[in-house]
Amino acid sequence: MANLNEMELQNLRHLLQFGESSLEKYNSYAQNANNQNVKQFFQESVQSCTQNKQTIMKFLQ
C-alpha cells in the first residue's frame, strides 16, 4: 500500500462507498429499463463504476 495519510484513506473510503451506492442504483435501473438504449447506458455505467472501484482498491493494497 502506498503511504497514504488518514485524510487520503478517508477520502478513498468515501469514494468506495459512493461508488458502491451508484453501482447498486445503476444495476437496478438497468434491470428495470424497458428501452434498450437506456438499459445499455446503465450497464455501461455499472462497468465504469466497477473499474473505478478496482482502481481505488489498488491504492489500498
PEMOPE-V427650 format. One record per residue. N is the residue number from 1. RES is the residue in three letters. SS is DSSP state (helix for helix, strand for strand, loop for the rest). PHI is phi in whole degrees, 0 to 359 (999 if undefined). OMEGA is omega in radians with two decimals (none if undefined). Layout:
BEGIN
n=N res=RES ss=SS phi=PHI omega=OMEGA
n=N res=RES ss=SS phi=PHI omega=OMEGA
END
This chain:
BEGIN
n=1 res=MET ss=loop phi=999 omega=3.08
n=2 res=ALA ss=loop phi=295 omega=3.12
n=3 res=ASN ss=loop phi=282 omega=-3.13
n=4 res=LEU ss=loop phi=257 omega=3.08
n=5 res=ASN ss=loop phi=278 omega=-3.06
n=6 res=GLU ss=helix phi=299 omega=3.14
n=7 res=MET ss=helix phi=295 omega=3.12
n=8 res=GLU ss=helix phi=295 omega=3.10
n=9 res=LEU ss=helix phi=296 omega=3.11
n=10 res=GLN ss=helix phi=297 omega=3.10
n=11 res=ASN ss=helix phi=298 omega=3.11
n=12 res=LEU ss=helix phi=294 omega=3.09
n=13 res=ARG ss=helix phi=298 omega=3.12
n=14 res=HIS ss=helix phi=296 omega=3.10
n=15 res=LEU ss=helix phi=298 omega=3.12
n=16 res=LEU ss=helix phi=295 omega=3.13
n=17 res=GLN ss=helix phi=295 omega=3.11
n=18 res=PHE ss=helix phi=297 omega=-3.14
n=19 res=GLY ss=helix phi=296 omega=3.13
n=20 res=GLU ss=helix phi=294 omega=3.10
n=21 res=SER ss=helix phi=297 omega=3.12
n=22 res=SER ss=helix phi=296 omega=3.13
n=23 res=LEU ss=helix phi=301 omega=3.14
n=24 res=GLU ss=helix phi=295 omega=3.13
n=25 res=LYS ss=helix phi=296 omega=-3.10
n=26 res=TYR ss=helix phi=296 omega=3.07
n=27 res=ASN ss=helix phi=299 omega=3.13
n=28 res=SER ss=helix phi=297 omega=3.13
n=29 res=TYR ss=helix phi=299 omega=-3.14
n=30 res=ALA ss=helix phi=296 omega=-3.13
n=31 res=GLN ss=helix phi=294 omega=-3.08
n=32 res=ASN ss=helix phi=264 omega=-3.11
n=33 res=ALA ss=loop phi=287 omega=3.08
n=34 res=ASN ss=loop phi=266 omega=-3.13
n=35 res=ASN ss=loop phi=275 omega=-3.08
n=36 res=GLN ss=helix phi=297 omega=3.13
n=37 res=ASN ss=helix phi=293 omega=3.11
n=38 res=VAL ss=helix phi=293 omega=3.11
n=39 res=LYS ss=helix phi=302 omega=-3.14
n=40 res=GLN ss=helix phi=296 omega=3.13
n=41 res=PHE ss=helix phi=302 omega=-3.11
n=42 res=PHE ss=helix phi=287 omega=3.06
n=43 res=GLN ss=helix phi=294 omega=3.08
n=44 res=GLU ss=helix phi=292 omega=3.08
n=45 res=SER ss=helix phi=295 omega=3.08
n=46 res=VAL ss=helix phi=298 omega=3.13
n=47 res=GLN ss=helix phi=298 omega=3.13
n=48 res=SER ss=helix phi=296 omega=3.10
n=49 res=CYS ss=helix phi=298 omega=3.13
n=50 res=THR ss=helix phi=296 omega=3.11
n=51 res=GLN ss=helix phi=296 omega=3.11
n=52 res=ASN ss=helix phi=297 omega=3.13
n=53 res=LYS ss=helix phi=298 omega=3.13
n=54 res=GLN ss=helix phi=297 omega=3.12
n=55 res=THR ss=helix phi=295 omega=3.13
n=56 res=ILE ss=helix phi=296 omega=-3.13
n=57 res=MET ss=helix phi=299 omega=3.11
n=58 res=LYS ss=helix phi=298 omega=3.13
n=59 res=PHE ss=helix phi=289 omega=-3.08
n=60 res=LEU ss=loop phi=264 omega=-3.14
n=61 res=GLN ss=loop phi=271 omega=none
END
